[in-house]
């Protein structure tokens, strides 16, 4: 995946736990629609999110979707992110369940904030996924412990599968 459009929630979370910089390490281009930028700049948004969008990094593009599909069951930013991802043929970074279902129904590849953190940890960009999850818990972000625990299990399983003993390690038959 080289191009991803993001909704507010996952980007907001990554900013608040200080891991937004993994996005350009994992994806060549990160785009948000103007509606997402407006939500991030809202006075009730967390201060670090408002500061981020006030001076966005060079790796973040803000675009206006060319089309407006009516998706009344979603908030305007989610609908706009889905519209933009469809237009651009991009994957979609979104956490809300209704938005994920709508995006998948439109054939989009969907990833959430936890999936981004897992990919970043698998790639070595995040040295301690459990510490990143602890930061999420400290924010009281609405996510079940079972989701975070499953994320850690998947990560640890993948890491165990990729470790190959070297000749210096015991038990390698030498």
Secondary structure, 3 states (H helix, E strand, C coil): CCEEEECHHHHHHHHHCCCCCHHHHHCCEEEEEHHHHHHHHCCCCCHHHHHHHHCCCCCEEEECCCCCCCCCCCCHHHHHHHHHHHHHCCEEECCCHHHHHHHHHCCCCEECHHHHHHHHHHCCCCCCHHHHHHHHHHCCCCCCHHHHHHHHHHHHHHHHHHCCCCCCCCCCCC
